[in-house]
Amino acid sequence: MPSGIFLALLGALILTPDTLFMRLSELSGGQMVAWRATQAGSIFAIIGLLPFIWPRTGIKPRILCRSFFILIFVQIANVFCFAYGISLAPVAIVLIAVATVPIFSIILGVIFLRETVDLKIWLIVSAVLFGVVLSVLGDIKSDYLWNSNSALGGLCGLIVAFSLACNFVIIRKDKEVAFPLALGIGGIICGLVSFSIWPSASIISLTSMFYISITGIIILPLSFILLSIASRLTPASNVSIIMLLETVLGPLWVWIFINESPSFLTITGGLVVIFALIYFFLIQSLKIK
Protein backbone atom coordinates (compact mmCIF):
# COMPACT_ATOMS: atom_id res chain seq x y z
CA MET A 1 0.00 0.00 0.00
CA PRO A 2 1.45 3.44 -0.94
CA SER A 3 2.61 5.47 2.09
CA GLY A 4 0.19 8.33 1.36
CA ILE A 5 -2.79 5.96 1.27
CA PHE A 6 -1.61 4.24 4.46
CA LEU A 7 -1.25 7.55 6.36
CA ALA A 8 -4.67 8.71 5.15
CA LEU A 9 -6.24 5.41 6.27
CA LEU A 10 -4.53 5.63 9.66
CA GLY A 11 -5.66 9.24 10.11
CA ALA A 12 -9.25 8.41 9.13
CA LEU A 13 -9.38 5.42 11.51
CA ILE A 14 -8.07 7.54 14.40
CA LEU A 15 -10.80 10.08 13.61
CA THR A 16 -13.67 7.54 13.72
CA PRO A 17 -14.31 7.57 17.53
CA ASP A 18 -14.53 11.38 17.51
CA THR A 19 -18.34 11.30 17.39
CA LEU A 20 -18.48 8.89 20.33
CA PHE A 21 -16.45 11.14 22.63
CA MET A 22 -18.42 14.19 21.51
CA ARG A 23 -21.61 12.39 22.57
CA LEU A 24 -20.11 11.22 25.86
CA SER A 25 -19.07 14.77 26.74
CA GLU A 26 -22.75 15.83 26.71
CA LEU A 27 -21.73 19.39 25.78
CA SER A 28 -23.77 21.88 23.78
CA GLY A 29 -22.75 22.87 20.27
CA GLY A 30 -21.20 26.12 21.46
CA GLN A 31 -19.22 24.40 24.20
CA MET A 32 -17.91 21.77 21.79
CA VAL A 33 -16.74 24.35 19.26
CA ALA A 34 -15.08 26.50 21.91
CA TRP A 35 -13.19 23.69 23.65
CA ARG A 36 -12.36 21.53 20.62
CA ALA A 37 -11.14 24.45 18.54
CA THR A 38 -9.01 25.88 21.35
CA GLN A 39 -7.51 22.54 22.38
CA ALA A 40 -6.81 21.25 18.88
CA GLY A 41 -5.59 24.68 17.76
CA SER A 42 -3.14 24.83 20.65
CA ILE A 43 -1.70 21.38 19.83
CA PHE A 44 -1.42 22.29 16.13
CA ALA A 45 0.34 25.55 17.07
CA ILE A 46 2.83 23.76 19.35
CA ILE A 47 3.65 21.23 16.61
CA GLY A 48 3.92 24.05 14.07
CA LEU A 49 6.37 26.00 16.24
CA LEU A 50 8.78 23.07 16.74
CA PRO A 51 10.76 23.62 13.49
CA PHE A 52 11.33 27.25 14.54
CA ILE A 53 12.38 26.34 18.10
CA TRP A 54 14.66 23.49 16.98
CA PRO A 55 15.89 24.34 13.47
CA ARG A 56 17.68 20.98 13.31
CA THR A 57 14.32 19.35 12.58
CA GLY A 58 14.76 20.53 8.99
CA ILE A 59 14.12 23.54 6.78
CA LYS A 60 11.99 26.21 8.42
CA PRO A 61 8.49 26.07 6.90
CA ARG A 62 7.19 29.20 5.17
CA ILE A 63 4.74 31.39 7.05
CA LEU A 64 4.69 34.77 5.30
CA CYS A 65 3.09 33.47 2.14
CA ARG A 66 -0.32 33.31 0.50
CA SER A 67 -0.80 29.59 1.18
CA PHE A 68 -0.30 30.10 4.92
CA PHE A 69 -2.98 32.77 5.23
CA ILE A 70 -5.42 30.87 3.00
CA LEU A 71 -5.03 27.83 5.28
CA ILE A 72 -5.87 29.99 8.32
CA PHE A 73 -8.97 31.31 6.55
CA VAL A 74 -10.25 27.89 5.41
CA GLN A 75 -9.68 26.47 8.91
CA ILE A 76 -11.82 29.23 10.41
CA ALA A 77 -14.49 28.66 7.74
CA ASN A 78 -14.39 24.91 8.39
CA VAL A 79 -14.88 25.15 12.16
CA PHE A 80 -17.48 27.91 12.17
CA CYS A 81 -19.59 26.61 9.29
CA PHE A 82 -19.75 23.10 10.71
CA ALA A 83 -20.86 24.39 14.10
CA TYR A 84 -23.35 26.83 12.60
CA GLY A 85 -24.68 24.17 10.22
CA ILE A 86 -25.44 21.61 12.91
CA SER A 87 -27.12 24.33 15.00
CA LEU A 88 -29.58 24.95 12.13
CA ALA A 89 -30.23 21.56 10.56
CA PRO A 90 -30.07 17.86 11.49
CA VAL A 91 -26.50 16.56 11.60
CA ALA A 92 -27.41 14.13 8.80
CA ILE A 93 -28.14 17.00 6.38
CA VAL A 94 -24.80 18.64 7.13
CA LEU A 95 -22.91 15.32 6.81
CA ILE A 96 -24.41 14.66 3.38
CA ALA A 97 -23.10 18.03 2.23
CA VAL A 98 -19.69 17.44 3.83
CA ALA A 99 -19.48 14.11 1.97
CA THR A 100 -18.97 16.06 -1.27
CA VAL A 101 -15.39 16.86 -0.23
CA PRO A 102 -13.89 14.31 -2.72
CA ILE A 103 -15.69 16.06 -5.59
CA PHE A 104 -14.27 19.45 -4.59
CA SER A 105 -10.83 17.86 -4.13
CA ILE A 106 -10.91 16.38 -7.62
CA ILE A 107 -12.03 19.67 -9.21
CA LEU A 108 -9.42 21.74 -7.34
CA GLY A 109 -6.73 19.14 -8.05
CA VAL A 110 -7.46 19.26 -11.78
CA ILE A 111 -7.50 23.08 -11.84
CA PHE A 112 -4.51 23.92 -9.63
CA LEU A 113 -2.38 20.77 -9.72
CA ARG A 114 -3.27 19.56 -13.23
CA GLU A 115 -3.95 16.10 -11.85
CA THR A 116 -5.69 13.56 -14.02
CA VAL A 117 -8.53 11.52 -12.56
CA ASP A 118 -9.18 7.94 -13.63
CA LEU A 119 -12.77 6.92 -14.43
CA LYS A 120 -12.50 4.28 -11.70
CA ILE A 121 -11.92 7.03 -9.12
CA TRP A 122 -15.08 8.85 -10.27
CA LEU A 123 -17.03 5.61 -9.91
CA ILE A 124 -15.62 5.04 -6.41
CA VAL A 125 -16.43 8.63 -5.40
CA SER A 126 -20.00 8.17 -6.69
CA ALA A 127 -20.39 4.90 -4.77
CA VAL A 128 -18.95 6.37 -1.56
CA LEU A 129 -21.16 9.47 -1.83
CA PHE A 130 -24.22 7.26 -2.42
CA GLY A 131 -23.33 5.13 0.59
CA VAL A 132 -22.84 8.17 2.83
CA VAL A 133 -26.20 9.60 1.73
CA LEU A 134 -27.92 6.28 2.56
CA SER A 135 -26.09 6.06 5.88
CA VAL A 136 -26.96 9.53 7.16
CA LEU A 137 -30.51 9.46 5.78
CA GLY A 138 -31.11 6.63 8.21
CA ASP A 139 -30.67 9.14 11.04
CA ILE A 140 -33.28 11.61 9.75
CA LYS A 141 -36.66 11.29 11.43
CA SER A 142 -39.52 10.32 9.13
CA ASP A 143 -41.58 13.35 10.17
CA TYR A 144 -38.77 15.83 9.47
CA LEU A 145 -39.80 18.70 7.21
CA TRP A 146 -37.38 20.45 4.85
CA ASN A 147 -37.17 24.20 5.46
CA SER A 148 -34.89 27.20 5.00
CA ASN A 149 -32.77 26.21 8.00
CA SER A 150 -32.12 22.83 6.41
CA ALA A 151 -31.02 24.52 3.19
CA LEU A 152 -28.71 26.87 5.07
CA GLY A 153 -27.33 23.98 7.11
CA GLY A 154 -26.64 22.08 3.89
CA LEU A 155 -24.89 25.14 2.46
CA CYS A 156 -22.69 25.30 5.56
CA GLY A 157 -21.82 21.64 4.99
CA LEU A 158 -20.79 22.41 1.40
CA ILE A 159 -18.55 25.22 2.66
CA VAL A 160 -16.95 22.78 5.11
CA ALA A 161 -16.37 20.30 2.26
CA PHE A 162 -14.84 23.02 0.07
CA SER A 163 -12.65 24.19 2.97
CA LEU A 164 -11.32 20.67 3.62
CA ALA A 165 -10.62 20.21 -0.09
CA CYS A 166 -8.76 23.54 -0.19
CA ASN A 167 -6.74 22.46 2.84
CA PHE A 168 -5.59 19.20 1.23
CA VAL A 169 -4.88 20.73 -2.19
CA ILE A 170 -2.91 23.68 -0.78
CA ILE A 171 -0.76 21.40 1.38
CA ARG A 172 -0.08 19.19 -1.65
CA LYS A 173 0.76 22.16 -3.89
CA ASP A 174 2.91 24.06 -1.38
CA LYS A 175 4.95 21.43 0.45
CA GLU A 176 6.95 24.04 2.42
CA VAL A 177 4.01 25.89 3.98
CA ALA A 178 3.79 25.67 7.79
CA PHE A 179 0.38 23.98 7.75
CA PRO A 180 0.25 22.86 11.43
CA LEU A 181 0.86 26.43 12.58
CA ALA A 182 -1.77 27.77 10.16
CA LEU A 183 -4.34 25.23 11.39
CA GLY A 184 -3.39 26.10 14.96
CA ILE A 185 -3.88 29.83 14.50
CA GLY A 186 -7.22 29.23 12.76
CA GLY A 187 -8.38 26.90 15.52
CA ILE A 188 -7.34 29.23 18.35
CA ILE A 189 -9.12 32.17 16.69
CA CYS A 190 -12.30 30.07 16.41
CA GLY A 191 -12.02 28.95 20.01
CA LEU A 192 -11.50 32.42 21.44
CA VAL A 193 -14.34 33.88 19.37
CA SER A 194 -16.61 31.02 20.47
CA PHE A 195 -15.83 31.63 24.14
CA SER A 196 -16.68 35.31 23.64
CA ILE A 197 -19.99 34.43 21.93
CA TRP A 198 -20.89 31.76 24.51
CA PRO A 199 -19.30 32.88 27.82
CA SER A 200 -21.01 30.00 29.65
CA ALA A 201 -19.09 27.55 27.44
CA SER A 202 -16.14 27.78 29.82
CA ILE A 203 -18.17 26.15 32.62
CA ILE A 204 -18.14 22.37 32.15
CA SER A 205 -17.82 19.33 34.43
CA LEU A 206 -14.61 17.33 34.88
CA THR A 207 -16.23 14.38 33.10
CA SER A 208 -17.10 16.53 30.10
CA MET A 209 -13.61 18.02 30.16
CA PHE A 210 -12.10 14.53 30.07
CA TYR A 211 -14.10 13.36 27.04
CA ILE A 212 -13.81 16.58 25.03
CA SER A 213 -10.06 16.69 25.74
CA ILE A 214 -9.63 13.25 24.17
CA THR A 215 -11.03 14.65 20.92
CA GLY A 216 -9.44 18.09 21.11
CA ILE A 217 -5.96 17.14 22.33
CA ILE A 218 -5.48 13.67 20.84
CA ILE A 219 -7.92 12.63 18.11
CA LEU A 220 -8.28 15.82 16.06
CA PRO A 221 -4.59 16.90 16.00
CA LEU A 222 -3.22 13.41 15.37
CA SER A 223 -5.75 12.48 12.68
CA PHE A 224 -5.52 15.77 10.77
CA ILE A 225 -1.72 15.87 10.91
CA LEU A 226 -1.66 12.39 9.34
CA LEU A 227 -4.32 13.32 6.76
CA SER A 228 -2.46 16.51 5.88
CA ILE A 229 0.88 14.71 5.48
CA ALA A 230 -0.90 12.10 3.37
CA SER A 231 -2.17 14.84 1.03
CA ARG A 232 1.47 15.65 0.22
CA LEU A 233 2.10 12.07 -0.83
CA THR A 234 -1.11 11.21 -2.70
CA PRO A 235 -3.77 13.23 -4.56
CA ALA A 236 -6.18 15.17 -2.34
CA SER A 237 -9.08 13.23 -3.85
CA ASN A 238 -7.67 9.99 -2.41
CA VAL A 239 -7.36 11.51 1.07
CA SER A 240 -10.90 12.90 0.84
CA ILE A 241 -12.36 9.53 -0.16
CA ILE A 242 -10.64 7.69 2.70
CA MET A 243 -11.61 10.41 5.20
CA LEU A 244 -15.29 9.57 4.66
CA LEU A 245 -14.71 6.35 6.58
CA GLU A 246 -15.36 8.47 9.67
CA THR A 247 -18.91 9.16 8.52
CA VAL A 248 -19.87 5.47 8.46
CA LEU A 249 -17.61 4.03 11.18
CA GLY A 250 -18.35 6.81 13.67
CA PRO A 251 -21.91 5.53 14.33
CA LEU A 252 -20.46 2.04 14.87
CA TRP A 253 -18.55 3.23 17.95
CA VAL A 254 -21.71 4.93 19.23
CA TRP A 255 -23.64 1.70 18.67
CA ILE A 256 -21.06 -0.36 20.61
CA PHE A 257 -20.57 1.92 23.61
CA ILE A 258 -23.85 3.86 23.88
CA ASN A 259 -26.13 1.14 22.47
CA GLU A 260 -27.75 3.37 19.86
CA SER A 261 -28.77 0.89 17.18
CA PRO A 262 -28.23 2.15 13.62
CA SER A 263 -31.09 1.97 11.15
CA PHE A 264 -31.21 -0.40 8.17
CA LEU A 265 -30.33 2.48 5.83
CA THR A 266 -27.34 3.43 7.99
CA ILE A 267 -25.99 -0.14 7.90
CA THR A 268 -26.63 -0.51 4.16
CA GLY A 269 -24.93 2.80 3.37
CA GLY A 270 -21.97 1.91 5.55
CA LEU A 271 -21.50 -1.40 3.73
CA VAL A 272 -21.62 0.37 0.35
CA VAL A 273 -18.87 2.76 1.49
CA ILE A 274 -16.73 -0.03 2.94
CA PHE A 275 -16.93 -2.21 -0.20
CA ALA A 276 -16.20 0.81 -2.42
CA LEU A 277 -13.13 1.61 -0.31
CA ILE A 278 -11.94 -2.00 -0.39
CA TYR A 279 -12.04 -1.77 -4.19
CA PHE A 280 -10.20 1.56 -3.97
CA PHE A 281 -7.44 0.04 -1.80
CA LEU A 282 -7.09 -2.90 -4.21
CA ILE A 283 -6.61 -0.48 -7.11
CA GLN A 284 -3.98 1.49 -5.18
CA SER A 285 -2.14 -1.70 -4.20
CA LEU A 286 -2.04 -2.93 -7.81
CA LYS A 287 -0.51 0.38 -8.93
CA ILE A 288 2.71 -0.26 -7.03
CA LYS A 289 3.15 -3.86 -8.24
C-alpha positions in Angstrom: 0.0 0.0 0.0 1.4 3.4 -0.9 2.6 5.5 2.1 0.2 8.3 1.4 -2.8 6.0 1.3 -1.6 4.2 4.5 -1.3 7.5 6.4 -4.7 8.7 5.1 -6.2 5.4 6.3 -4.5 5.6 9.7 -5.7 9.2 10.1 -9.2 8.4 9.1 -9.4 5.4 11.5 -8.1 7.5 14.4 -10.8 10.1 13.6 -13.7 7.5 13.7 -14.3 7.6 17.5 -14.5 11.4 17.5 -18.3 11.3 17.4 -18.5 8.9 20.3 -16.4 11.1 22.6 -18.4 14.2 21.5 -21.6 12.4 22.6 -20.1 11.2 25.9 -19.1 14.8 26.7 -22.8 15.8 26.7 -21.7 19.4 25.8 -23.8 21.9 23.8 -22.7 22.9 20.3 -21.2 26.1 21.5 -19.2 24.4 24.2 -17.9 21.8 21.8 -16.7 24.3 19.3 -15.1 26.5 21.9 -13.2 23.7 23.6 -12.4 21.5 20.6 -11.1 24.5 18.5 -9.0 25.9 21.4 -7.5 22.5 22.4 -6.8 21.3 18.9 -5.6 24.7 17.8 -3.1 24.8 20.7 -1.7 21.4 19.8 -1.4 22.3 16.1 0.3 25.5 17.1 2.8 23.8 19.3 3.6 21.2 16.6 3.9 24.1 14.1 6.4 26.0 16.2 8.8 23.1 16.7 10.8 23.6 13.5 11.3 27.2 14.5 12.4 26.3 18.1 14.7 23.5 17.0 15.9 24.3 13.5 17.7 21.0 13.3 14.3 19.3 12.6 14.8 20.5 9.0 14.1 23.5 6.8 12.0 26.2 8.4 8.5 26.1 6.9 7.2 29.2 5.2 4.7 31.4 7.1 4.7 34.8 5.3 3.1 33.5 2.1 -0.3 33.3 0.5 -0.8 29.6 1.2 -0.3 30.1 4.9 -3.0 32.8 5.2 -5.4 30.9 3.0 -5.0 27.8 5.3 -5.9 30.0 8.3 -9.0 31.3 6.6 -10.2 27.9 5.4 -9.7 26.5 8.9 -11.8 29.2 10.4 -14.5 28.7 7.7 -14.4 24.9 8.4 -14.9 25.2 12.2 -17.5 27.9 12.2 -19.6 26.6 9.3 -19.7 23.1 10.7 -20.9 24.4 14.1 -23.4 26.8 12.6 -24.7 24.2 10.2 -25.4 21.6 12.9 -27.1 24.3 15.0 -29.6 25.0 12.1 -30.2 21.6 10.6 -30.1 17.9 11.5 -26.5 16.6 11.6 -27.4 14.1 8.8 -28.1 17.0 6.4 -24.8 18.6 7.1 -22.9 15.3 6.8 -24.4 14.7 3.4 -23.1 18.0 2.2 -19.7 17.4 3.8 -19.5 14.1 2.0 -19.0 16.1 -1.3 -15.4 16.9 -0.2 -13.9 14.3 -2.7 -15.7 16.1 -5.6 -14.3 19.4 -4.6 -10.8 17.9 -4.1 -10.9 16.4 -7.6 -12.0 19.7 -9.2 -9.4 21.7 -7.3 -6.7 19.1 -8.0 -7.5 19.3 -11.8 -7.5 23.1 -11.8 -4.5 23.9 -9.6 -2.4 20.8 -9.7 -3.3 19.6 -13.2 -4.0 16.1 -11.8 -5.7 13.6 -14.0 -8.5 11.5 -12.6 -9.2 7.9 -13.6 -12.8 6.9 -14.4 -12.5 4.3 -11.7 -11.9 7.0 -9.1 -15.1 8.8 -10.3 -17.0 5.6 -9.9 -15.6 5.0 -6.4 -16.4 8.6 -5.4 -20.0 8.2 -6.7 -20.4 4.9 -4.8 -19.0 6.4 -1.6 -21.2 9.5 -1.8 -24.2 7.3 -2.4 -23.3 5.1 0.6 -22.8 8.2 2.8 -26.2 9.6 1.7 -27.9 6.3 2.6 -26.1 6.1 5.9 -27.0 9.5 7.2 -30.5 9.5 5.8 -31.1 6.6 8.2 -30.7 9.1 11.0 -33.3 11.6 9.8 -36.7 11.3 11.4 -39.5 10.3 9.1 -41.6 13.3 10.2 -38.8 15.8 9.5 -39.8 18.7 7.2 -37.4 20.4 4.8 -37.2 24.2 5.5 -34.9 27.2 5.0 -32.8 26.2 8.0 -32.1 22.8 6.4 -31.0 24.5 3.2 -28.7 26.9 5.1 -27.3 24.0 7.1 -26.6 22.1 3.9 -24.9 25.1 2.5 -22.7 25.3 5.6 -21.8 21.6 5.0 -20.8 22.4 1.4 -18.5 25.2 2.7 -16.9 22.8 5.1 -16.4 20.3 2.3 -14.8 23.0 0.1 -12.6 24.2 3.0 -11.3 20.7 3.6 -10.6 20.2 -0.1 -8.8 23.5 -0.2 -6.7 22.5 2.8 -5.6 19.2 1.2 -4.9 20.7 -2.2 -2.9 23.7 -0.8 -0.8 21.4 1.4 -0.1 19.2 -1.6 0.8 22.2 -3.9 2.9 24.1 -1.4 5.0 21.4 0.4 6.9 24.0 2.4 4.0 25.9 4.0 3.8 25.7 7.8 0.4 24.0 7.8 0.3 22.9 11.4 0.9 26.4 12.6 -1.8 27.8 10.2 -4.3 25.2 11.4 -3.4 26.1 15.0 -3.9 29.8 14.5 -7.2 29.2 12.8 -8.4 26.9 15.5 -7.3 29.2 18.3 -9.1 32.2 16.7 -12.3 30.1 16.4 -12.0 28.9 20.0 -11.5 32.4 21.4 -14.3 33.9 19.4 -16.6 31.0 20.5 -15.8 31.6 24.1 -16.7 35.3 23.6 -20.0 34.4 21.9 -20.9 31.8 24.5 -19.3 32.9 27.8 -21.0 30.0 29.6 -19.1 27.5 27.4 -16.1 27.8 29.8 -18.2 26.2 32.6 -18.1 22.4 32.1 -17.8 19.3 34.4 -14.6 17.3 34.9 -16.2 14.4 33.1 -17.1 16.5 30.1 -13.6 18.0 30.2 -12.1 14.5 30.1 -14.1 13.4 27.0 -13.8 16.6 25.0 -10.1 16.7 25.7 -9.6 13.3 24.2 -11.0 14.6 20.9 -9.4 18.1 21.1 -6.0 17.1 22.3 -5.5 13.7 20.8 -7.9 12.6 18.1 -8.3 15.8 16.1 -4.6 16.9 16.0 -3.2 13.4 15.4 -5.8 12.5 12.7 -5.5 15.8 10.8 -1.7 15.9 10.9 -1.7 12.4 9.3 -4.3 13.3 6.8 -2.5 16.5 5.9 0.9 14.7 5.5 -0.9 12.1 3.4 -2.2 14.8 1.0 1.5 15.7 0.2 2.1 12.1 -0.8 -1.1 11.2 -2.7 -3.8 13.2 -4.6 -6.2 15.2 -2.3 -9.1 13.2 -3.9 -7.7 10.0 -2.4 -7.4 11.5 1.1 -10.9 12.9 0.8 -12.4 9.5 -0.2 -10.6 7.7 2.7 -11.6 10.4 5.2 -15.3 9.6 4.7 -14.7 6.3 6.6 -15.4 8.5 9.7 -18.9 9.2 8.5 -19.9 5.5 8.5 -17.6 4.0 11.2 -18.3 6.8 13.7 -21.9 5.5 14.3 -20.5 2.0 14.9 -18.6 3.2 17.9 -21.7 4.9 19.2 -23.6 1.7 18.7 -21.1 -0.4 20.6 -20.6 1.9 23.6 -23.8 3.9 23.9 -26.1 1.1 22.5 -27.8 3.4 19.9 -28.8 0.9 17.2 -28.2 2.2 13.6 -31.1 2.0 11.1 -31.2 -0.4 8.2 -30.3 2.5 5.8 -27.3 3.4 8.0 -26.0 -0.1 7.9 -26.6 -0.5 4.2 -24.9 2.8 3.4 -22.0 1.9 5.5 -21.5 -1.4 3.7 -21.6 0.4 0.4 -18.9 2.8 1.5 -16.7 0.0 2.9 -16.9 -2.2 -0.2 -16.2 0.8 -2.4 -13.1 1.6 -0.3 -11.9 -2.0 -0.4 -12.0 -1.8 -4.2 -10.2 1.6 -4.0 -7.4 0.0 -1.8 -7.1 -2.9 -4.2 -6.6 -0.5 -7.1 -4.0 1.5 -5.2 -2.1 -1.7 -4.2 -2.0 -2.9 -7.8 -0.5 0.4 -8.9 2.7 -0.3 -7.0 3.2 -3.9 -8.2 
